[in-house]
Amino acid sequence: MSERAAWYLVVGSHNQNYRSMALDGEVLMAVSGPRALAGLADFYLILGLSTWLDTPEELEEYLPAAGNFFRRLSRWAQIVS
């Protein structure tokens, strides 16, 4: 009896809400068959090149401090929404 396998690759955003699809241009694509293996090397490359953070404090080191303009803008956005 021969074994059968299915290869598939899903690329894109899994955050499929209406705002994201309309404004952010997010998309999800699924590929099946032997061609799905083509993206596997890219994922391994991203895994090796990425800096993995363990705590939120480490993340704060990479984010720039918000300036006065952006603080006022965010407060205005909270009031409007």
PDB file of N, CA, C and O in Angstrom:
ATOM      1  N   MET A   1       0.847  -1.171   0.000  1.00  0.00           N
ATOM      2  CA  MET A   1       0.000   0.000   0.000  1.00  0.00           C
ATOM      3  C   MET A   1       0.902   1.246   0.000  1.00  0.00           C
ATOM      4  O   MET A   1       1.793   1.367   0.841  1.00  0.00           O
ATOM      5  N   SER A   2       0.676   2.141  -0.915  1.00  0.00           N
ATOM      6  CA  SER A   2       1.512   3.344  -0.997  1.00  0.00           C
ATOM      7  C   SER A   2       0.953   4.444  -0.094  1.00  0.00           C
ATOM      8  O   SER A   2      -0.259   4.600   0.053  1.00  0.00           O
ATOM      9  N   GLU A   3       1.862   5.190   0.498  1.00  0.00           N
ATOM     10  CA  GLU A   3       1.487   6.308   1.372  1.00  0.00           C
ATOM     11  C   GLU A   3       1.251   7.547   0.522  1.00  0.00           C
ATOM     12  O   GLU A   3       1.914   7.752  -0.495  1.00  0.00           O
ATOM     13  N   ARG A   4       0.314   8.358   0.942  1.00  0.00           N
ATOM     14  CA  ARG A   4       0.045   9.610   0.246  1.00  0.00           C
ATOM     15  C   ARG A   4       0.300  10.753   1.214  1.00  0.00           C
ATOM     16  O   ARG A   4      -0.023  10.661   2.398  1.00  0.00           O
ATOM     17  N   ALA A   5       0.869  11.807   0.711  1.00  0.00           N
ATOM     18  CA  ALA A   5       1.151  12.974   1.538  1.00  0.00           C
ATOM     19  C   ALA A   5       0.649  14.215   0.824  1.00  0.00           C
ATOM     20  O   ALA A   5       0.590  14.266  -0.404  1.00  0.00           O
ATOM     21  N   ALA A   6       0.295  15.196   1.601  1.00  0.00           N
ATOM     22  CA  ALA A   6      -0.142  16.474   1.051  1.00  0.00           C
ATOM     23  C   ALA A   6       0.808  17.554   1.546  1.00  0.00           C
ATOM     24  O   ALA A   6       1.014  17.701   2.751  1.00  0.00           O
ATOM     25  N   TRP A   7       1.376  18.298   0.633  1.00  0.00           N
ATOM     26  CA  TRP A   7       2.251  19.413   0.969  1.00  0.00           C
ATOM     27  C   TRP A   7       1.477  20.691   0.733  1.00  0.00           C
ATOM     28  O   TRP A   7       0.837  20.849  -0.307  1.00  0.00           O
ATOM     29  N   TYR A   8       1.530  21.602   1.684  1.00  0.00           N
ATOM     30  CA  TYR A   8       0.885  22.894   1.478  1.00  0.00           C
ATOM     31  C   TYR A   8       1.658  23.977   2.204  1.00  0.00           C
ATOM     32  O   TYR A   8       2.351  23.713   3.187  1.00  0.00           O
ATOM     33  N   LEU A   9       1.532  25.192   1.710  1.00  0.00           N
ATOM     34  CA  LEU A   9       2.207  26.357   2.269  1.00  0.00           C
ATOM     35  C   LEU A   9       1.186  27.484   2.338  1.00  0.00           C
ATOM     36  O   LEU A   9       0.525  27.799   1.348  1.00  0.00           O
ATOM     37  N   VAL A  10       1.065  28.082   3.503  1.00  0.00           N
ATOM     38  CA  VAL A  10       0.160  29.211   3.683  1.00  0.00           C
ATOM     39  C   VAL A  10       1.011  30.438   3.972  1.00  0.00           C
ATOM     40  O   VAL A  10       1.760  30.464   4.948  1.00  0.00           O
ATOM     41  N   VAL A  11       0.896  31.445   3.133  1.00  0.00           N
ATOM     42  CA  VAL A  11       1.684  32.666   3.262  1.00  0.00           C
ATOM     43  C   VAL A  11       0.732  33.844   3.353  1.00  0.00           C
ATOM     44  O   VAL A  11      -0.228  33.942   2.589  1.00  0.00           O
ATOM     45  N   GLY A  12       1.006  34.728   4.286  1.00  0.00           N
ATOM     46  CA  GLY A  12       0.183  35.928   4.392  1.00  0.00           C
ATOM     47  C   GLY A  12      -0.224  36.177   5.824  1.00  0.00           C
ATOM     48  O   GLY A  12       0.323  35.595   6.760  1.00  0.00           O
ATOM     49  N   SER A  13      -1.178  37.037   5.968  1.00  0.00           N
ATOM     50  CA  SER A  13      -1.642  37.430   7.289  1.00  0.00           C
ATOM     51  C   SER A  13      -2.805  36.555   7.708  1.00  0.00           C
ATOM     52  O   SER A  13      -3.711  36.282   6.920  1.00  0.00           O
ATOM     53  N   HIS A  14      -2.773  36.124   8.945  1.00  0.00           N
ATOM     54  CA  HIS A  14      -3.884  35.350   9.479  1.00  0.00           C
ATOM     55  C   HIS A  14      -4.855  36.239  10.245  1.00  0.00           C
ATOM     56  O   HIS A  14      -5.791  35.745  10.874  1.00  0.00           O
ATOM     57  N   ASN A  15      -4.635  37.537  10.192  1.00  0.00           N
ATOM     58  CA  ASN A  15      -5.498  38.508  10.847  1.00  0.00           C
ATOM     59  C   ASN A  15      -6.536  38.958   9.828  1.00  0.00           C
ATOM     60  O   ASN A  15      -6.462  40.080   9.328  1.00  0.00           O
ATOM     61  N   GLN A  16      -7.487  38.110   9.517  1.00  0.00           N
ATOM     62  CA  GLN A  16      -8.442  38.381   8.452  1.00  0.00           C
ATOM     63  C   GLN A  16      -9.695  39.071   8.990  1.00  0.00           C
ATOM     64  O   GLN A  16     -10.770  38.472   9.034  1.00  0.00           O
ATOM     65  N   ASN A  17      -9.553  40.328   9.396  1.00  0.00           N
ATOM     66  CA  ASN A  17     -10.743  41.092   9.756  1.00  0.00           C
ATOM     67  C   ASN A  17     -11.005  42.106   8.656  1.00  0.00           C
ATOM     68  O   ASN A  17     -10.147  42.331   7.803  1.00  0.00           O
ATOM     69  N   TYR A  18     -12.192  42.724   8.666  1.00  0.00           N
ATOM     70  CA  TYR A  18     -12.577  43.610   7.571  1.00  0.00           C
ATOM     71  C   TYR A  18     -11.679  44.843   7.474  1.00  0.00           C
ATOM     72  O   TYR A  18     -11.354  45.277   6.369  1.00  0.00           O
ATOM     73  N   ARG A  19     -11.276  45.412   8.605  1.00  0.00           N
ATOM     74  CA  ARG A  19     -10.415  46.588   8.566  1.00  0.00           C
ATOM     75  C   ARG A  19      -9.083  46.251   7.916  1.00  0.00           C
ATOM     76  O   ARG A  19      -8.588  47.002   7.076  1.00  0.00           O
ATOM     77  N   SER A  20      -8.511  45.135   8.299  1.00  0.00           N
ATOM     78  CA  SER A  20      -7.206  44.757   7.755  1.00  0.00           C
ATOM     79  C   SER A  20      -7.288  44.476   6.261  1.00  0.00           C
ATOM     80  O   SER A  20      -6.398  44.868   5.506  1.00  0.00           O
ATOM     81  N   MET A  21      -8.338  43.809   5.834  1.00  0.00           N
ATOM     82  CA  MET A  21      -8.453  43.476   4.416  1.00  0.00           C
ATOM     83  C   MET A  21      -8.710  44.714   3.568  1.00  0.00           C
ATOM     84  O   MET A  21      -8.214  44.800   2.445  1.00  0.00           O
ATOM     85  N   ALA A  22      -9.477  45.677   4.086  1.00  0.00           N
ATOM     86  CA  ALA A  22      -9.816  46.867   3.305  1.00  0.00           C
ATOM     87  C   ALA A  22      -8.713  47.922   3.332  1.00  0.00           C
ATOM     88  O   ALA A  22      -8.423  48.535   2.304  1.00  0.00           O
ATOM     89  N   LEU A  23      -8.096  48.141   4.486  1.00  0.00           N
ATOM     90  CA  LEU A  23      -7.151  49.243   4.625  1.00  0.00           C
ATOM     91  C   LEU A  23      -5.697  48.826   4.538  1.00  0.00           C
ATOM     92  O   LEU A  23      -4.881  49.563   3.984  1.00  0.00           O
ATOM     93  N   ASP A  24      -5.353  47.665   5.069  1.00  0.00           N
ATOM     94  CA  ASP A  24      -3.954  47.258   5.132  1.00  0.00           C
ATOM     95  C   ASP A  24      -3.522  46.416   3.936  1.00  0.00           C
ATOM     96  O   ASP A  24      -2.329  46.177   3.747  1.00  0.00           O
ATOM     97  N   GLY A  25      -4.470  45.969   3.134  1.00  0.00           N
ATOM     98  CA  GLY A  25      -4.130  45.147   1.983  1.00  0.00           C
ATOM     99  C   GLY A  25      -3.617  43.779   2.361  1.00  0.00           C
ATOM    100  O   GLY A  25      -2.800  43.204   1.642  1.00  0.00           O
ATOM    101  N   GLU A  26      -4.079  43.245   3.475  1.00  0.00           N
ATOM    102  CA  GLU A  26      -3.606  41.940   3.910  1.00  0.00           C
ATOM    103  C   GLU A  26      -4.233  40.847   3.050  1.00  0.00           C
ATOM    104  O   GLU A  26      -5.381  40.951   2.616  1.00  0.00           O
ATOM    105  N   VAL A  27      -3.467  39.824   2.824  1.00  0.00           N
ATOM    106  CA  VAL A  27      -3.918  38.748   1.957  1.00  0.00           C
ATOM    107  C   VAL A  27      -3.361  37.423   2.482  1.00  0.00           C
ATOM    108  O   VAL A  27      -2.331  37.393   3.155  1.00  0.00           O
ATOM    109  N   LEU A  28      -4.040  36.358   2.170  1.00  0.00           N
ATOM    110  CA  LEU A  28      -3.595  35.020   2.547  1.00  0.00           C
ATOM    111  C   LEU A  28      -3.621  34.147   1.297  1.00  0.00           C
ATOM    112  O   LEU A  28      -4.601  34.164   0.553  1.00  0.00           O
ATOM    113  N   MET A  29      -2.564  33.392   1.060  1.00  0.00           N
ATOM    114  CA  MET A  29      -2.490  32.546  -0.117  1.00  0.00           C
ATOM    115  C   MET A  29      -2.057  31.143   0.302  1.00  0.00           C
ATOM    116  O   MET A  29      -1.143  30.986   1.112  1.00  0.00           O
ATOM    117  N   ALA A  30      -2.704  30.144  -0.242  1.00  0.00           N
ATOM    118  CA  ALA A  30      -2.335  28.756   0.038  1.00  0.00           C
ATOM    119  C   ALA A  30      -1.867  28.099  -1.258  1.00  0.00           C
ATOM    120  O   ALA A  30      -2.503  28.242  -2.302  1.00  0.00           O
ATOM    121  N   VAL A  31      -0.756  27.381  -1.179  1.00  0.00           N
ATOM    122  CA  VAL A  31      -0.195  26.670  -2.326  1.00  0.00           C
ATOM    123  C   VAL A  31      -0.091  25.208  -1.935  1.00  0.00           C
ATOM    124  O   VAL A  31       0.343  24.889  -0.828  1.00  0.00           O
ATOM    125  N   SER A  32      -0.482  24.326  -2.828  1.00  0.00           N
ATOM    126  CA  SER A  32      -0.388  22.900  -2.505  1.00  0.00           C
ATOM    127  C   SER A  32       0.451  22.196  -3.567  1.00  0.00           C
ATOM    128  O   SER A  32       0.705  22.727  -4.648  1.00  0.00           O
ATOM    129  N   GLY A  33       0.862  21.003  -3.223  1.00  0.00           N
ATOM    130  CA  GLY A  33       1.666  20.217  -4.141  1.00  0.00           C
ATOM    131  C   GLY A  33       3.150  20.434  -3.915  1.00  0.00           C
ATOM    132  O   GLY A  33       3.541  21.083  -2.945  1.00  0.00           O
ATOM    133  N   PRO A  34       3.981  19.898  -4.798  1.00  0.00           N
ATOM    134  CA  PRO A  34       5.436  20.009  -4.639  1.00  0.00           C
ATOM    135  C   PRO A  34       5.927  21.453  -4.649  1.00  0.00           C
ATOM    136  O   PRO A  34       6.969  21.740  -4.061  1.00  0.00           O
ATOM    137  N   ARG A  35       5.222  22.358  -5.288  1.00  0.00           N
ATOM    138  CA  ARG A  35       5.641  23.763  -5.326  1.00  0.00           C
ATOM    139  C   ARG A  35       5.562  24.416  -3.955  1.00  0.00           C
ATOM    140  O   ARG A  35       6.159  25.470  -3.738  1.00  0.00           O
ATOM    141  N   ALA A  36       4.844  23.816  -3.045  1.00  0.00           N
ATOM    142  CA  ALA A  36       4.738  24.380  -1.699  1.00  0.00           C
ATOM    143  C   ALA A  36       6.076  24.317  -0.962  1.00  0.00           C
ATOM    144  O   ALA A  36       6.290  25.070  -0.011  1.00  0.00           O
ATOM    145  N   LEU A  37       6.957  23.452  -1.377  1.00  0.00           N
ATOM    146  CA  LEU A  37       8.261  23.328  -0.717  1.00  0.00           C
ATOM    147  C   LEU A  37       9.201  24.474  -1.060  1.00  0.00           C
ATOM    148  O   LEU A  37      10.218  24.651  -0.390  1.00  0.00           O
ATOM    149  N   ALA A  38       8.885  25.255  -2.086  1.00  0.00           N
ATOM    150  CA  ALA A  38       9.778  26.333  -2.512  1.00  0.00           C
ATOM    151  C   ALA A  38       9.943  27.388  -1.424  1.00  0.00           C
ATOM    152  O   ALA A  38      11.025  27.959  -1.289  1.00  0.00           O
ATOM    153  N   GLY A  39       8.914  27.657  -0.656  1.00  0.00           N
ATOM    154  CA  GLY A  39       8.991  28.675   0.383  1.00  0.00           C
ATOM    155  C   GLY A  39       9.664  28.212   1.662  1.00  0.00           C
ATOM    156  O   GLY A  39       9.967  29.032   2.529  1.00  0.00           O
ATOM    157  N   LEU A  40       9.900  26.923   1.795  1.00  0.00           N
ATOM    158  CA  LEU A  40      10.484  26.384   3.026  1.00  0.00           C
ATOM    159  C   LEU A  40      11.879  26.954   3.298  1.00  0.00           C
ATOM    160  O   LEU A  40      12.203  27.263   4.445  1.00  0.00           O
ATOM    161  N   ALA A  41      12.696  27.093   2.273  1.00  0.00           N
ATOM    162  CA  ALA A  41      14.043  27.637   2.456  1.00  0.00           C
ATOM    163  C   ALA A  41      13.984  29.077   2.948  1.00  0.00           C
ATOM    164  O   ALA A  41      14.810  29.482   3.766  1.00  0.00           O
ATOM    165  N   ASP A  42      13.016  29.859   2.463  1.00  0.00           N
ATOM    166  CA  ASP A  42      12.884  31.245   2.915  1.00  0.00           C
ATOM    167  C   ASP A  42      12.545  31.312   4.398  1.00  0.00           C
ATOM    168  O   ASP A  42      13.061  32.169   5.115  1.00  0.00           O
ATOM    169  N   PHE A  43      11.688  30.421   4.858  1.00  0.00           N
ATOM    170  CA  PHE A  43      11.324  30.428   6.275  1.00  0.00           C
ATOM    171  C   PHE A  43      12.513  30.059   7.163  1.00  0.00           C
ATOM    172  O   PHE A  43      12.675  30.621   8.246  1.00  0.00           O
ATOM    173  N   TYR A  44      13.336  29.128   6.715  1.00  0.00           N
ATOM    174  CA  TYR A  44      14.537  28.796   7.483  1.00  0.00           C
ATOM    175  C   TYR A  44      15.513  29.963   7.497  1.00  0.00           C
ATOM    176  O   TYR A  44      16.174  30.201   8.507  1.00  0.00           O
ATOM    177  N   LEU A  45      15.612  30.690   6.394  1.00  0.00           N
ATOM    178  CA  LEU A  45      16.488  31.856   6.339  1.00  0.00           C
ATOM    179  C   LEU A  45      16.000  32.939   7.306  1.00  0.00           C
ATOM    180  O   LEU A  45      16.799  33.526   8.034  1.00  0.00           O
ATOM    181  N   ILE A  46      14.697  33.202   7.313  1.00  0.00           N
ATOM    182  CA  ILE A  46      14.135  34.193   8.232  1.00  0.00           C
ATOM    183  C   ILE A  46      14.370  33.772   9.680  1.00  0.00           C
ATOM    184  O   ILE A  46      14.682  34.608  10.528  1.00  0.00           O
ATOM    185  N   LEU A  47      14.223  32.497   9.963  1.00  0.00           N
ATOM    186  CA  LEU A  47      14.449  31.976  11.306  1.00  0.00           C
ATOM    187  C   LEU A  47      15.872  32.251  11.773  1.00  0.00           C
ATOM    188  O   LEU A  47      16.091  32.610  12.930  1.00  0.00           O
ATOM    189  N   GLY A  48      16.837  32.083  10.879  1.00  0.00           N
ATOM    190  CA  GLY A  48      18.225  32.306  11.248  1.00  0.00           C
ATOM    191  C   GLY A  48      18.616  33.773  11.336  1.00  0.00           C
ATOM    192  O   GLY A  48      19.500  34.128  12.116  1.00  0.00           O
ATOM    193  N   LEU A  49      17.975  34.628  10.554  1.00  0.00           N
ATOM    194  CA  LEU A  49      18.332  36.044  10.525  1.00  0.00           C
ATOM    195  C   LEU A  49      17.599  36.874  11.573  1.00  0.00           C
ATOM    196  O   LEU A  49      17.981  38.014  11.836  1.00  0.00           O
ATOM    197  N   SER A  50      16.563  36.322  12.167  1.00  0.00           N
ATOM    198  CA  SER A  50      15.739  37.078  13.109  1.00  0.00           C
ATOM    199  C   SER A  50      16.380  37.157  14.484  1.00  0.00           C
ATOM    200  O   SER A  50      17.105  36.257  14.907  1.00  0.00           O
ATOM    201  N   THR A  51      16.094  38.254  15.169  1.00  0.00           N
ATOM    202  CA  THR A  51      16.493  38.412  16.566  1.00  0.00           C
ATOM    203  C   THR A  51      15.280  38.090  17.415  1.00  0.00           C
ATOM    204  O   THR A  51      14.264  38.780  17.330  1.00  0.00           O
ATOM    205  N   TRP A  52      15.370  37.073  18.216  1.00  0.00           N
ATOM    206  CA  TRP A  52      14.240  36.624  19.020  1.00  0.00           C
ATOM    207  C   TRP A  52      14.313  37.268  20.395  1.00  0.00           C
ATOM    208  O   TRP A  52      15.338  37.195  21.073  1.00  0.00           O
ATOM    209  N   LEU A  53      13.225  37.893  20.797  1.00  0.00           N
ATOM    210  CA  LEU A  53      13.165  38.585  22.082  1.00  0.00           C
ATOM    211  C   LEU A  53      12.384  37.751  23.084  1.00  0.00           C
ATOM    212  O   LEU A  53      11.411  37.084  22.732  1.00  0.00           O
ATOM    213  N   ASP A  54      12.821  37.795  24.332  1.00  0.00           N
ATOM    214  CA  ASP A  54      12.179  36.999  25.371  1.00  0.00           C
ATOM    215  C   ASP A  54      11.264  37.811  26.274  1.00  0.00           C
ATOM    216  O   ASP A  54      10.314  37.269  26.840  1.00  0.00           O
ATOM    217  N   THR A  55      11.535  39.098  26.417  1.00  0.00           N
ATOM    218  CA  THR A  55      10.749  39.909  27.347  1.00  0.00           C
ATOM    219  C   THR A  55      10.304  41.208  26.673  1.00  0.00           C
ATOM    220  O   THR A  55      10.923  41.649  25.704  1.00  0.00           O
ATOM    221  N   PRO A  56       9.247  41.811  27.178  1.00  0.00           N
ATOM    222  CA  PRO A  56       8.823  43.114  26.645  1.00  0.00           C
ATOM    223  C   PRO A  56       9.878  44.198  26.842  1.00  0.00           C
ATOM    224  O   PRO A  56       9.938  45.150  26.064  1.00  0.00           O
ATOM    225  N   GLU A  57      10.701  44.065  27.861  1.00  0.00           N
ATOM    226  CA  GLU A  57      11.764  45.045  28.091  1.00  0.00           C
ATOM    227  C   GLU A  57      12.781  45.038  26.947  1.00  0.00           C
ATOM    228  O   GLU A  57      13.287  46.088  26.552  1.00  0.00           O
ATOM    229  N   GLU A  58      13.072  43.859  26.424  1.00  0.00           N
ATOM    230  CA  GLU A  58      13.977  43.767  25.285  1.00  0.00           C
ATOM    231  C   GLU A  58      13.377  44.443  24.061  1.00  0.00           C
ATOM    232  O   GLU A  58      14.095  45.057  23.272  1.00  0.00           O
ATOM    233  N   LEU A  59      12.086  44.332  23.902  1.00  0.00           N
ATOM    234  CA  LEU A  59      11.405  44.974  22.781  1.00  0.00           C
ATOM    235  C   LEU A  59      11.494  46.489  22.883  1.00  0.00           C
ATOM    236  O   LEU A  59      11.659  47.167  21.869  1.00  0.00           O
ATOM    237  N   GLU A  60      11.387  47.021  24.080  1.00  0.00           N
ATOM    238  CA  GLU A  60      11.449  48.470  24.289  1.00  0.00           C
ATOM    239  C   GLU A  60      12.776  49.055  23.808  1.00  0.00           C
ATOM    240  O   GLU A  60      12.822  50.213  23.392  1.00  0.00           O
ATOM    241  N   GLU A  61      13.848  48.276  23.860  1.00  0.00           N
ATOM    242  CA  GLU A  61      15.149  48.753  23.403  1.00  0.00           C
ATOM    243  C   GLU A  61      15.152  49.039  21.902  1.00  0.00           C
ATOM    244  O   GLU A  61      15.894  49.907  21.441  1.00  0.00           O
ATOM    245  N   TYR A  62      14.333  48.322  21.141  1.00  0.00           N
ATOM    246  CA  TYR A  62      14.304  48.471  19.691  1.00  0.00           C
ATOM    247  C   TYR A  62      13.282  49.502  19.218  1.00  0.00           C
ATOM    248  O   TYR A  62      13.357  49.951  18.074  1.00  0.00           O
ATOM    249  N   LEU A  63      12.344  49.882  20.055  1.00  0.00           N
ATOM    250  CA  LEU A  63      11.314  50.836  19.665  1.00  0.00           C
ATOM    251  C   LEU A  63      11.749  52.256  20.003  1.00  0.00           C
ATOM    252  O   LEU A  63      12.266  52.502  21.092  1.00  0.00           O
ATOM    253  N   PRO A  64      11.547  53.184  19.088  1.00  0.00           N
ATOM    254  CA  PRO A  64      11.923  54.571  19.391  1.00  0.00           C
ATOM    255  C   PRO A  64      10.917  55.192  20.370  1.00  0.00           C
ATOM    256  O   PRO A  64       9.750  54.803  20.413  1.00  0.00           O
ATOM    257  N   ALA A  65      11.388  56.147  21.138  1.00  0.00           N
ATOM    258  CA  ALA A  65      10.509  56.837  22.079  1.00  0.00           C
ATOM    259  C   ALA A  65       9.545  57.727  21.303  1.00  0.00           C
ATOM    260  O   ALA A  65       9.916  58.353  20.310  1.00  0.00           O
ATOM    261  N   ALA A  66       8.308  57.771  21.772  1.00  0.00           N
ATOM    262  CA  ALA A  66       7.298  58.590  21.103  1.00  0.00           C
ATOM    263  C   ALA A  66       7.549  60.058  21.407  1.00  0.00           C
ATOM    264  O   ALA A  66       7.803  60.431  22.552  1.00  0.00           O
ATOM    265  N   GLY A  67       7.477  60.881  20.380  1.00  0.00           N
ATOM    266  CA  GLY A  67       7.658  62.321  20.556  1.00  0.00           C
ATOM    267  C   GLY A  67       6.356  62.983  20.989  1.00  0.00           C
ATOM    268  O   GLY A  67       5.319  62.329  21.093  1.00  0.00           O
ATOM    269  N   ASN A  68       6.422  64.253  21.234  1.00  0.00           N
ATOM    270  CA  ASN A  68       5.269  65.008  21.702  1.00  0.00           C
ATOM    271  C   ASN A  68       4.138  65.003  20.667  1.00  0.00           C
ATOM    272  O   ASN A  68       2.966  64.910  21.032  1.00  0.00           O
ATOM    273  N   PHE A  69       4.484  65.102  19.382  1.00  0.00           N
ATOM    274  CA  PHE A  69       3.473  65.101  18.322  1.00  0.00           C
ATOM    275  C   PHE A  69       2.669  63.811  18.326  1.00  0.00           C
ATOM    276  O   PHE A  69       1.442  63.846  18.243  1.00  0.00           O
ATOM    277  N   PHE A  70       3.339  62.686  18.419  1.00  0.00           N
ATOM    278  CA  PHE A  70       2.650  61.403  18.363  1.00  0.00           C
ATOM    279  C   PHE A  70       1.830  61.139  19.620  1.00  0.00           C
ATOM    280  O   PHE A  70       0.806  60.459  19.553  1.00  0.00           O
ATOM    281  N   ARG A  71       2.252  61.655  20.746  1.00  0.00           N
ATOM    282  CA  ARG A  71       1.450  61.518  21.966  1.00  0.00           C
ATOM    283  C   ARG A  71       0.146  62.276  21.835  1.00  0.00           C
ATOM    284  O   ARG A  71      -0.915  61.766  22.193  1.00  0.00           O
ATOM    285  N   ARG A  72       0.225  63.509  21.318  1.00  0.00           N
ATOM    286  CA  ARG A  72      -1.005  64.284  21.120  1.00  0.00           C
ATOM    287  C   ARG A  72      -1.901  63.631  20.076  1.00  0.00           C
ATOM    288  O   ARG A  72      -3.123  63.604  20.223  1.00  0.00           O
ATOM    289  N   LEU A  73      -1.291  63.111  19.032  1.00  0.00           N
ATOM    290  CA  LEU A  73      -2.061  62.441  17.989  1.00  0.00           C
ATOM    291  C   LEU A  73      -2.766  61.202  18.529  1.00  0.00           C
ATOM    292  O   LEU A  73      -3.926  60.965  18.190  1.00  0.00           O
ATOM    293  N   SER A  74      -2.099  60.413  19.356  1.00  0.00           N
ATOM    294  CA  SER A  74      -2.724  59.209  19.904  1.00  0.00           C
ATOM    295  C   SER A  74      -3.845  59.546  20.870  1.00  0.00           C
ATOM    296  O   SER A  74      -4.857  58.846  20.915  1.00  0.00           O
ATOM    297  N   ARG A  75      -3.675  60.617  21.648  1.00  0.00           N
ATOM    298  CA  ARG A  75      -4.759  61.038  22.543  1.00  0.00           C
ATOM    299  C   ARG A  75      -5.956  61.519  21.754  1.00  0.00           C
ATOM    300  O   ARG A  75      -7.098  61.228  22.111  1.00  0.00           O
ATOM    301  N   TRP A  76      -5.703  62.255  20.678  1.00  0.00           N
ATOM    302  CA  TRP A  76      -6.803  62.707  19.818  1.00  0.00           C
ATOM    303  C   TRP A  76      -7.522  61.517  19.193  1.00  0.00           C
ATOM    304  O   TRP A  76      -8.750  61.510  19.106  1.00  0.00           O
ATOM    305  N   ALA A  77      -6.760  60.501  18.754  1.00  0.00           N
ATOM    306  CA  ALA A  77      -7.362  59.324  18.131  1.00  0.00           C
ATOM    307  C   ALA A  77      -8.219  58.557  19.137  1.00  0.00           C
ATOM    308  O   ALA A  77      -9.253  58.005  18.762  1.00  0.00           O
ATOM    309  N   GLN A  78      -7.811  58.511  20.405  1.00  0.00           N
ATOM    310  CA  GLN A  78      -8.621  57.832  21.418  1.00  0.00           C
ATOM    311  C   GLN A  78      -9.928  58.566  21.655  1.00  0.00           C
ATOM    312  O   GLN A  78     -10.968  57.939  21.856  1.00  0.00           O
ATOM    313  N   ILE A  79      -9.883  59.881  21.632  1.00  0.00           N
ATOM    314  CA  ILE A  79     -11.106  60.663  21.844  1.00  0.00           C
ATOM    315  C   ILE A  79     -12.047  60.496  20.655  1.00  0.00           C
ATOM    316  O   ILE A  79     -13.256  60.365  20.847  1.00  0.00           O
ATOM    317  N   VAL A  80     -11.527  60.498  19.452  1.00  0.00           N
ATOM    318  CA  VAL A  80     -12.350  60.381  18.249  1.00  0.00           C
ATOM    319  C   VAL A  80     -12.987  59.007  18.142  1.00  0.00           C
ATOM    320  O   VAL A  80     -14.147  58.891  17.747  1.00  0.00           O
ATOM    321  N   SER A  81     -12.256  57.981  18.482  1.00  0.00           N
ATOM    322  CA  SER A  81     -12.804  56.632  18.351  1.00  0.00           C
ATOM    323  C   SER A  81     -13.563  56.283  19.570  1.00  0.00           C
ATOM    324  O   SER A  81     -14.109  55.184  19.664  1.00  0.00           O
TER     325      SER A  81
END
